Amino acid sequence: MYWLTYFYEESVYINLGTWLSLGDMQMNYGLLLDSLSMTVMVPVGMVTLAVLFYAMDYMRHDPNRNRFYVMLSVFAMFMTVLVVSENYLMMFIGWEFVGVMSYLLMSFWNTRMAAMKSALSAMLLNRMGDTLFVICLAFMLNLFHAVDFYTIELLTPHTDTFMLNLLAMMLLMAATAKSAQLGLHGWLLSAMEGPTPVSALLHAATMVCSGVFVLVRSSFMLEYTPSMLLTMLWLSGFTTLMSGLMAVVTNDMKRVMALSTMSQLAMMMLAMGSSAYDLAMYHLYCHAFFKALLFMSAGSIIHSFMSETQDMRKYGGLIEYLPFSYTSMVVASLSLMAMPGLTGYYSKDIIMESLYGTYTVSGYIMYYIATASATLTAMYSIRVLYLTFYNNPRSNKYTYNFMHESNHMIVPMFILAIYSIFLGYNRDNVMFHLNLGLPHTNTFIETEFTIPFFFKWLPMILGMSLSLTLMYIYEYLYKMNKSNVYNYFNQRMYYDQLLNNLIIRSVLNFGGRLNTYTDNGLTKVLGSTGISRFLIHIPIILIMNLLFLFL
């Protein structure tokens, strides 16, 4: 199937049956294998396979490991349903089950309060996006009497602009929740409480990318709603900058990587905001491999540490003990930093250049924001490497005696490292095939031949110089003076506190009042309890009245 769609551009449609046929409305269980779904299936399949192989050793001593493998496999199945779906309904089935599986996998160690709280947080914040997705489906049925992509694509040019903006806004909000953009990003950091294979698969490679995938699938709609594209551009610009600033002062290793995922997803959104859907998909394609490798390297370090701490300040000097994990992390970090010659460079730099290449005010501003974000990426990547491997050992000797590499984990990490180095060389091939299924913007061709030379090199010059300066500061000049700015970003912009105090607490109070006055009040009086009491008391009332009459 892959070769058929990849080389002959022949889309394959498979109808598995009809769920609902009502008048002119027909909702099928359909699969669509076209160039877009097949391109996304490559990283989903490869990374899932690597993570399952990795988890066999990582979870070897866990008493419930079989349940874990089953849950990972079910997740992979529904992720496939989401990617190869032929209509929005099938996509929603995959979307919803992926959310449920992420809840189960995050709360896998369910005796830990932190794991249960983080899983619940993820579930509830995603629920908000899901609600808007359902309303969007209802609007689609009302407007188009269809949910399949081809019908909606044909009818979109003839649809009212206000309604299209409404649909695009709902899809954007759903993607914001699932892909952890600013405003609904709180769950991604707490999700790091789960086992590392879960973080590598869900929060780096596949699940968080589903929001981006849905928006690319809806590109025909977004192209008719330029105001939504502009909203997406600015939202993702602020997301990528804020996540970079938070990551630079975060001390939890996996949280730094989660913020880096958030930043890269915002890069994909930036590409879509400037109508370069092919670049967004290509970055998704490449990002999955080096980010999964980064998480696996982190997992290898955490796994070999006796206390299994994730705080980088307790590491140091691990280069002698974990040489393979060090090599993997360097490869993944350099790829993430977009060093020329590695995978990340080919997918990430072209997005930043294309922002400049749009030659619009928003494009210019976003180019500088994306460059700042890329510089921050280089800084926190070097910071992780320094604190973990180059710094003086920070833990006790007993812990270091038990440091070891796992022979089993090395295999998937090695495969992903090869992909992280060489995958970028295939760029033009992937681009060419993706262009056939997406709007023909081809902005990267214009960018390639018109952008000034300086703007191509700016992200790398800034990233390299500032990250090397950071190394020098850490090694020779470091004195810890915590400022208010440090505290502001270290506490993640006080987002969780604001969310709790302004929204969650008032909603809980409102829910409590509803429960008191509606569920246990009005509905009991007018509902079954009230009616049964009324029927019981009617004869007594009648008897009392008759007695009064006779007396």
TORRO-765572 format. One record per residue (C-alpha): residue in one letter; chain; x, y, z negated. Coordinates in Angstrom, 2 decimals. Example, Ala and Ser with C-alpha at 12.3 -4.5 7.8 and 13.67 -1.06 7.14 Angstrom:
// TORRO-765572
resn|chain|px|py|pz
A|A|12.30|-4.50|-7.80
S|A|13.67|-1.06|-7.14
***
This chain:
// TORRO-765572
resn|chain|px|py|pz
M|A|0.00|0.00|0.00
Y|A|2.80|2.36|-0.96
W|A|4.68|1.92|2.32
L|A|1.45|2.31|4.29
T|A|0.56|5.62|2.66
Y|A|4.15|6.84|2.42
F|A|5.36|6.23|5.96
Y|A|2.17|6.20|8.02
E|A|0.20|8.79|5.98
E|A|-2.78|6.46|6.17
S|A|-5.11|7.08|3.20
V|A|-6.73|3.90|1.92
Y|A|-10.19|4.17|0.36
I|A|-11.54|1.20|-1.62
N|A|-15.16|1.20|-2.83
L|A|-15.56|-1.10|-5.83
G|A|-19.28|-0.48|-6.30
T|A|-21.89|2.18|-7.03
W|A|-22.58|3.49|-10.49
L|A|-25.49|5.75|-9.61
S|A|-27.48|6.32|-6.44
L|A|-30.21|8.90|-6.88
G|A|-31.67|10.67|-3.86
D|A|-28.77|12.27|-2.01
M|A|-26.46|11.81|-5.01
Q|A|-24.11|8.85|-4.90
M|A|-21.45|8.14|-7.50
N|A|-19.10|5.32|-6.63
Y|A|-16.39|3.47|-8.44
G|A|-13.82|4.27|-5.76
L|A|-10.05|4.17|-5.42
L|A|-8.15|6.52|-3.13
L|A|-4.58|5.64|-2.19
D|A|-3.17|8.66|-0.40
S|A|0.23|10.35|-0.37
L|A|-0.52|12.32|-3.59
S|A|-1.70|9.38|-5.73
M|A|1.09|7.12|-4.44
T|A|3.74|9.76|-5.20
V|A|2.51|10.03|-8.80
M|A|2.26|6.26|-9.15
V|A|6.04|5.91|-8.68
P|A|7.08|7.71|-11.91
V|A|4.05|6.34|-13.81
G|A|4.90|2.75|-12.86
M|A|8.66|3.02|-13.24
V|A|8.65|4.87|-16.56
T|A|5.93|2.60|-18.02
L|A|7.98|-0.45|-17.12
A|A|11.14|1.07|-18.63
V|A|9.32|2.10|-21.81
L|A|7.75|-1.36|-22.28
F|A|11.17|-2.95|-21.92
Y|A|12.61|-0.41|-24.38
A|A|9.76|-0.97|-26.87
M|A|10.48|-4.72|-26.96
D|A|13.62|-3.97|-28.94
Y|A|12.53|-0.73|-30.65
M|A|9.43|-2.35|-32.21
R|A|10.99|-5.79|-32.68
H|A|10.68|-5.82|-36.49
D|A|7.21|-4.28|-36.64
P|A|4.55|-6.74|-37.90
N|A|1.95|-5.36|-35.45
R|A|4.19|-5.19|-32.39
N|A|1.87|-7.27|-30.20
R|A|-0.96|-4.80|-30.75
F|A|1.48|-2.05|-29.78
Y|A|2.39|-3.74|-26.47
V|A|-1.28|-4.34|-25.68
M|A|-2.12|-0.69|-26.34
L|A|0.77|0.51|-24.15
S|A|-0.40|-1.79|-21.33
V|A|-4.02|-0.60|-21.61
F|A|-2.75|2.99|-21.52
A|A|-0.83|2.22|-18.31
M|A|-3.97|0.69|-16.79
F|A|-6.15|3.75|-17.44
M|A|-3.39|6.12|-16.34
T|A|-3.45|4.23|-13.02
V|A|-7.25|4.63|-12.87
L|A|-6.85|8.39|-13.37
V|A|-4.22|8.70|-10.63
V|A|-5.84|6.54|-7.91
S|A|-9.44|7.64|-8.53
E|A|-11.51|8.71|-5.54
N|A|-13.85|11.10|-7.33
Y|A|-14.02|13.29|-10.42
L|A|-16.13|10.76|-12.33
M|A|-13.55|7.96|-11.97
M|A|-10.88|10.50|-12.83
F|A|-12.78|11.42|-15.97
I|A|-13.05|7.76|-17.02
G|A|-9.24|7.47|-16.76
W|A|-8.79|10.88|-18.45
E|A|-11.00|9.96|-21.39
F|A|-9.49|6.52|-22.02
V|A|-5.97|7.93|-21.77
G|A|-6.97|10.32|-24.58
V|A|-8.36|7.46|-26.68
M|A|-5.25|5.33|-26.17
S|A|-3.03|8.26|-27.10
Y|A|-4.98|8.57|-30.37
L|A|-4.50|4.86|-31.12
L|A|-0.80|4.91|-30.23
M|A|-0.04|8.08|-32.22
S|A|-1.74|6.65|-35.31
F|A|-0.10|3.24|-34.83
W|A|1.61|3.50|-38.22
N|A|-1.75|4.20|-39.83
T|A|-0.54|3.93|-43.40
R|A|1.28|7.25|-42.93
M|A|-0.90|10.26|-43.61
A|A|1.11|12.48|-41.23
A|A|0.56|10.05|-38.33
M|A|-3.20|9.91|-38.91
K|A|-3.48|13.69|-39.20
S|A|-1.48|14.30|-36.03
A|A|-3.51|11.73|-34.07
L|A|-6.75|13.34|-35.22
S|A|-5.41|16.78|-34.31
A|A|-4.55|15.56|-30.80
M|A|-7.92|13.88|-30.39
L|A|-9.92|16.96|-31.46
L|A|-7.96|19.51|-29.44
N|A|-8.19|17.29|-26.36
R|A|-11.90|16.91|-26.99
M|A|-12.31|20.61|-26.29
G|A|-10.80|20.21|-22.83
D|A|-12.87|17.07|-22.24
T|A|-16.08|18.93|-23.07
L|A|-15.32|21.53|-20.41
F|A|-14.48|18.75|-17.94
V|A|-17.93|17.19|-18.56
I|A|-19.67|20.56|-18.07
C|A|-17.63|20.99|-14.86
L|A|-18.88|17.58|-13.64
A|A|-22.48|18.65|-14.38
F|A|-22.01|21.88|-12.41
M|A|-20.51|19.92|-9.51
L|A|-23.51|17.60|-9.39
N|A|-25.85|20.58|-9.50
L|A|-23.96|22.52|-6.80
F|A|-22.67|19.87|-4.41
H|A|-24.80|16.81|-5.29
A|A|-21.51|14.90|-5.19
V|A|-18.41|14.24|-7.25
D|A|-16.01|12.84|-4.62
F|A|-13.06|14.95|-3.51
Y|A|-13.71|14.89|0.25
T|A|-17.32|16.13|0.03
I|A|-16.42|18.91|-2.40
E|A|-13.44|19.90|-0.27
L|A|-15.71|20.29|2.77
L|A|-18.36|22.28|0.86
T|A|-15.97|24.54|-1.13
P|A|-15.47|27.21|1.61
H|A|-19.26|27.69|1.79
T|A|-19.83|27.94|-1.99
D|A|-20.50|31.04|-4.09
T|A|-17.21|32.51|-5.37
F|A|-18.55|33.06|-8.89
M|A|-19.44|29.37|-9.23
L|A|-16.06|28.31|-7.84
N|A|-14.31|30.55|-10.37
L|A|-16.39|28.96|-13.12
L|A|-15.47|25.42|-12.00
A|A|-11.79|26.33|-11.63
M|A|-11.79|27.95|-15.09
M|A|-13.23|24.82|-16.70
L|A|-10.69|22.58|-14.96
L|A|-7.90|24.95|-16.01
M|A|-9.06|24.83|-19.65
A|A|-9.24|21.02|-19.52
A|A|-5.70|20.93|-18.11
T|A|-4.54|23.45|-20.75
A|A|-5.69|21.06|-23.50
K|A|-4.24|17.92|-21.91
S|A|-0.98|19.50|-20.70
A|A|-0.43|21.45|-23.96
Q|A|-0.32|25.00|-22.63
L|A|-0.27|28.00|-24.95
G|A|-3.44|28.18|-27.06
L|A|-4.13|24.44|-27.15
H|A|-0.55|23.28|-27.65
G|A|-0.71|22.58|-31.41
W|A|-1.23|18.83|-31.05
L|A|1.89|18.11|-28.97
L|A|4.36|18.85|-31.75
S|A|2.53|16.90|-34.44
A|A|2.24|14.00|-31.94
M|A|5.96|13.37|-32.48
E|A|4.98|11.44|-35.65
G|A|4.25|8.40|-33.47
P|A|6.84|5.76|-32.45
T|A|9.46|7.01|-29.95
P|A|8.31|4.76|-27.04
V|A|4.91|6.49|-27.34
S|A|6.58|9.91|-27.19
A|A|8.66|8.82|-24.18
L|A|5.67|7.53|-22.24
L|A|2.74|9.74|-23.27
H|A|4.30|13.05|-24.18
A|A|7.03|13.17|-21.57
A|A|6.17|11.21|-18.48
T|A|2.51|10.45|-17.91
M|A|-0.36|11.60|-20.12
V|A|0.59|15.26|-20.45
C|A|1.11|15.42|-16.69
S|A|-2.49|14.35|-16.03
G|A|-3.70|17.95|-16.48
V|A|-1.29|19.09|-13.76
F|A|-2.36|16.20|-11.53
V|A|-6.07|17.10|-11.85
L|A|-5.33|20.71|-10.85
V|A|-3.30|19.59|-7.83
R|A|-6.17|17.28|-6.82
S|A|-8.45|20.34|-7.06
S|A|-6.07|22.50|-5.00
F|A|-8.74|23.01|-2.31
M|A|-10.88|24.70|-4.98
L|A|-8.08|26.73|-6.57
E|A|-7.07|28.19|-3.19
Y|A|-10.48|29.90|-3.02
T|A|-10.16|31.32|-6.55
P|A|-7.09|33.61|-6.52
S|A|-8.05|35.16|-9.87
M|A|-7.78|31.73|-11.52
L|A|-4.40|31.16|-9.84
L|A|-3.20|34.47|-11.29
T|A|-4.54|33.49|-14.74
M|A|-2.70|30.15|-14.48
L|A|0.50|31.93|-13.42
W|A|0.54|34.30|-16.40
L|A|-0.62|31.69|-18.94
S|A|2.13|29.28|-17.87
G|A|4.71|32.09|-17.81
F|A|4.07|32.91|-21.47
T|A|3.92|29.19|-22.34
T|A|7.32|28.42|-20.86
L|A|8.91|31.43|-22.60
M|A|7.32|30.85|-26.03
S|A|8.08|27.13|-26.05
G|A|11.73|27.90|-25.23
L|A|11.97|30.42|-28.08
M|A|10.39|27.95|-30.51
A|A|12.70|25.11|-29.41
V|A|15.88|27.14|-29.99
V|A|15.14|27.36|-33.74
T|A|13.49|23.95|-34.30
N|A|15.48|21.36|-36.27
D|A|13.44|18.21|-35.60
M|A|15.03|16.45|-32.63
K|A|11.84|15.03|-31.13
R|A|9.98|18.32|-31.60
V|A|12.66|20.14|-29.60
M|A|12.01|17.65|-26.79
A|A|8.24|18.06|-27.12
L|A|8.64|21.84|-26.75
S|A|10.87|21.21|-23.76
T|A|8.10|19.07|-22.21
M|A|5.65|21.91|-22.82
S|A|8.09|24.29|-21.10
Q|A|8.51|22.03|-18.05
L|A|4.75|21.50|-17.71
A|A|4.41|25.28|-17.70
M|A|6.97|25.32|-14.86
M|A|4.70|23.00|-12.88
M|A|1.78|25.33|-13.64
L|A|3.89|28.28|-12.45
A|A|4.42|26.50|-9.14
M|A|0.66|25.88|-8.79
G|A|-0.09|29.49|-9.73
S|A|2.01|30.57|-6.74
S|A|0.19|27.98|-4.53
A|A|3.25|25.71|-4.24
Y|A|1.47|22.46|-5.16
D|A|4.10|20.30|-3.45
L|A|6.82|21.80|-5.67
A|A|4.70|21.20|-8.79
M|A|4.22|17.55|-7.83
Y|A|7.88|17.11|-7.03
H|A|8.88|18.51|-10.43
L|A|6.37|16.15|-12.08
Y|A|7.94|13.29|-10.09
C|A|11.50|14.11|-11.20
H|A|10.77|15.38|-14.71
A|A|9.22|12.05|-15.78
F|A|12.53|10.20|-15.39
F|A|14.97|12.51|-17.15
K|A|12.54|13.44|-19.94
A|A|11.76|9.77|-20.68
L|A|15.54|9.17|-20.78
L|A|15.96|12.08|-23.20
F|A|13.33|10.65|-25.55
M|A|14.84|7.16|-25.29
S|A|18.28|8.52|-26.20
A|A|16.73|10.28|-29.20
G|A|14.95|7.04|-30.14
S|A|18.23|5.13|-29.93
I|A|19.83|7.61|-32.38
I|A|16.85|7.58|-34.79
H|A|16.64|3.77|-34.61
S|A|20.31|3.31|-35.54
F|A|20.11|5.81|-38.41
M|A|19.25|4.03|-41.66
S|A|16.90|6.70|-43.00
E|A|15.38|7.11|-39.50
T|A|15.41|10.88|-39.98
Q|A|14.67|13.17|-37.04
D|A|16.39|16.23|-38.54
M|A|19.42|17.10|-36.41
R|A|21.13|18.86|-39.31
K|A|21.69|15.45|-40.93
Y|A|23.49|14.03|-37.86
G|A|26.92|14.95|-36.54
G|A|29.93|13.11|-35.12
L|A|27.83|10.37|-33.52
I|A|29.81|10.48|-30.25
E|A|32.20|7.82|-31.66
Y|A|29.40|5.52|-32.84
L|A|26.81|5.77|-30.03
P|A|28.77|6.39|-26.81
F|A|26.05|5.12|-24.45
S|A|23.29|7.15|-26.12
Y|A|25.59|10.17|-25.87
T|A|26.20|9.60|-22.14
S|A|22.46|9.14|-21.49
M|A|21.58|12.27|-23.43
V|A|24.21|14.33|-21.60
V|A|22.91|13.15|-18.21
A|A|19.28|13.85|-19.19
S|A|20.14|17.23|-20.77
L|A|22.17|18.39|-17.76
S|A|19.36|17.32|-15.46
L|A|16.88|19.24|-17.63
M|A|19.19|22.27|-17.56
A|A|19.12|22.07|-13.73
M|A|22.85|21.52|-13.20
P|A|23.60|21.37|-9.44
G|A|23.85|17.82|-8.14
L|A|21.44|16.28|-10.66
T|A|17.74|15.56|-10.22
G|A|16.39|18.47|-12.29
Y|A|18.25|21.04|-10.17
Y|A|16.45|20.08|-6.97
S|A|12.96|20.23|-8.47
K|A|13.28|23.06|-11.02
D|A|15.38|25.69|-9.27
I|A|13.25|25.73|-6.14
I|A|10.20|26.58|-8.31
M|A|11.99|29.58|-9.82
E|A|13.25|30.72|-6.43
S|A|9.77|30.35|-4.95
L|A|8.37|32.66|-7.63
Y|A|10.75|35.35|-6.36
G|A|9.97|34.27|-2.80
T|A|6.27|35.11|-3.13
Y|A|7.32|38.81|-2.99
T|A|4.53|39.95|-5.31
V|A|4.77|41.90|-8.59
S|A|3.51|38.90|-10.63
G|A|5.97|36.66|-8.79
Y|A|8.92|38.90|-9.66
I|A|7.92|39.14|-13.33
M|A|7.41|35.38|-13.53
Y|A|10.79|34.78|-11.87
Y|A|12.51|36.68|-14.70
I|A|10.39|34.92|-17.36
A|A|11.17|31.51|-15.81
T|A|14.88|32.42|-15.68
A|A|14.77|33.39|-19.37
S|A|13.04|30.07|-20.10
A|A|15.68|28.14|-18.10
T|A|18.41|29.93|-20.09
L|A|16.70|28.95|-23.36
T|A|16.44|25.36|-22.05
A|A|20.20|25.29|-21.57
M|A|20.72|26.73|-25.05
Y|A|18.54|24.26|-26.96
S|A|19.86|21.30|-24.93
I|A|23.44|22.23|-25.83
R|A|22.33|22.83|-29.44
V|A|20.88|19.29|-29.67
L|A|24.08|17.81|-28.21
Y|A|26.29|19.88|-30.53
L|A|24.42|19.17|-33.78
T|A|24.07|15.46|-33.00
F|A|27.38|14.49|-31.41
Y|A|30.05|17.23|-31.71
N|A|29.38|18.59|-35.19
N|A|31.15|17.28|-38.32
P|A|29.37|14.24|-39.82
R|A|26.62|15.45|-42.13
S|A|25.40|12.20|-43.65
N|A|26.91|9.70|-46.10
K|A|29.48|7.05|-45.21
Y|A|27.09|4.17|-45.97
T|A|24.70|5.37|-43.23
Y|A|27.52|5.61|-40.68
N|A|28.63|2.01|-41.43
F|A|25.35|0.72|-39.98
M|A|25.41|2.81|-36.76
H|A|25.02|0.60|-33.68
E|A|23.93|0.63|-30.05
S|A|21.16|-1.75|-29.05
N|A|22.11|-3.93|-26.08
H|A|18.48|-4.37|-25.14
M|A|17.67|-0.65|-25.04
I|A|20.66|0.09|-22.82
V|A|19.07|-1.54|-19.73
P|A|16.04|0.78|-19.22
M|A|18.16|3.78|-20.26
F|A|20.76|2.94|-17.63
I|A|18.10|2.65|-14.89
L|A|16.57|6.01|-15.87
A|A|20.04|7.59|-15.99
I|A|20.65|6.52|-12.37
Y|A|17.31|8.06|-11.39
S|A|18.13|11.24|-13.33
I|A|21.31|11.65|-11.29
F|A|20.34|10.58|-7.76
L|A|16.57|11.03|-7.36
G|A|16.86|14.67|-6.31
Y|A|18.64|13.76|-3.06
N|A|15.31|12.48|-1.72
R|A|13.60|15.86|-2.06
D|A|12.87|16.74|1.57
N|A|11.39|13.29|2.20
V|A|8.97|13.58|-0.75
M|A|8.10|17.19|0.15
F|A|7.31|16.31|3.74
H|A|4.92|13.54|2.74
L|A|3.25|15.60|0.04
N|A|2.59|18.47|2.43
L|A|0.23|16.31|4.43
G|A|-2.26|15.98|1.58
L|A|-2.02|19.52|0.17
P|A|-2.63|23.07|1.42
H|A|0.11|24.06|3.87
T|A|1.76|26.86|1.94
N|A|5.40|25.94|2.67
T|A|6.59|28.88|0.58
F|A|9.86|27.12|-0.15
I|A|10.94|27.40|3.54
E|A|10.42|31.16|3.44
T|A|12.19|31.33|0.07
E|A|15.15|29.30|1.30
F|A|15.98|31.74|4.10
T|A|15.05|35.13|2.57
I|A|15.98|35.10|-1.13
P|A|19.16|37.06|-2.04
F|A|22.10|34.84|-2.97
F|A|22.39|36.32|-6.48
F|A|18.88|35.19|-7.50
K|A|19.71|31.59|-6.61
W|A|22.66|31.57|-8.99
L|A|21.25|33.74|-11.80
P|A|19.54|30.93|-13.83
M|A|22.67|28.77|-13.77
I|A|25.07|31.64|-14.60
L|A|22.92|32.75|-17.57
G|A|22.29|29.18|-18.77
M|A|25.96|28.17|-18.66
S|A|27.37|31.38|-20.16
L|A|24.88|31.64|-23.03
S|A|25.00|27.94|-23.93
L|A|28.82|28.03|-24.02
T|A|28.59|31.19|-26.17
L|A|26.24|29.28|-28.50
M|A|28.83|26.47|-28.76
Y|A|31.53|29.05|-29.66
I|A|29.27|30.66|-32.29
Y|A|28.44|27.28|-33.86
E|A|32.10|26.25|-33.93
Y|A|33.76|29.45|-35.13
L|A|31.37|32.23|-36.18
Y|A|28.30|30.51|-37.60
K|A|26.69|32.07|-40.67
M|A|23.08|31.35|-41.49
N|A|21.16|34.59|-41.90
K|A|17.49|33.82|-41.49
S|A|15.65|36.82|-40.10
N|A|11.90|37.36|-39.78
V|A|12.17|36.60|-36.05
Y|A|13.84|33.24|-36.86
N|A|11.07|32.41|-39.35
Y|A|8.37|33.48|-36.87
F|A|9.54|31.05|-34.18
N|A|10.67|28.35|-36.62
Q|A|7.11|28.31|-38.01
R|A|5.86|28.02|-34.40
M|A|4.50|31.60|-34.30
Y|A|2.29|30.74|-37.31
Y|A|-0.11|29.29|-34.75
D|A|-1.31|26.41|-36.96
Q|A|-1.99|28.76|-39.90
L|A|-3.93|31.19|-37.69
L|A|-5.92|28.35|-36.13
N|A|-6.79|26.95|-39.56
N|A|-7.71|30.27|-41.17
L|A|-9.52|31.94|-38.29
I|A|-11.28|29.08|-36.52
I|A|-11.19|25.68|-38.21
R|A|-12.15|26.85|-41.71
S|A|-15.12|28.92|-40.51
V|A|-16.30|26.10|-38.23
L|A|-16.10|23.65|-41.17
N|A|-18.17|26.00|-43.32
F|A|-20.68|26.37|-40.51
G|A|-20.81|22.56|-40.14
G|A|-21.38|22.20|-43.90
R|A|-24.26|24.66|-43.80
L|A|-25.80|22.89|-40.80
N|A|-25.55|19.60|-42.67
T|A|-27.22|21.08|-45.76
Y|A|-30.02|23.03|-44.08
T|A|-30.62|21.06|-40.87
D|A|-29.58|17.40|-41.27
N|A|-30.56|17.07|-44.92
G|A|-33.07|19.93|-44.91
L|A|-35.30|20.73|-41.95
T|A|-34.97|17.42|-40.07
K|A|-35.73|15.47|-43.25
V|A|-38.82|17.54|-43.90
L|A|-40.05|17.31|-40.30
G|A|-38.47|13.94|-39.51
S|A|-38.98|10.34|-40.63
T|A|-38.37|11.00|-44.35
G|A|-40.82|13.91|-44.46
I|A|-43.50|12.02|-42.50
S|A|-43.20|8.89|-44.68
R|A|-43.48|10.99|-47.85
F|A|-46.45|12.82|-46.36
L|A|-48.22|9.53|-45.52
I|A|-47.52|8.18|-49.02
H|A|-48.80|11.32|-50.72
I|A|-51.91|11.84|-48.53
P|A|-54.07|9.25|-50.43
I|A|-53.01|10.72|-53.80
I|A|-53.91|14.22|-52.62
L|A|-57.31|12.97|-51.32
I|A|-58.05|11.15|-54.58
M|A|-57.12|14.24|-56.60
N|A|-59.39|16.41|-54.41
L|A|-62.29|13.97|-54.73
L|A|-61.83|13.88|-58.52
F|A|-61.91|17.66|-58.64
L|A|-65.08|17.67|-56.49
F|A|-66.89|15.16|-58.75
L|A|-65.81|16.87|-61.91
***
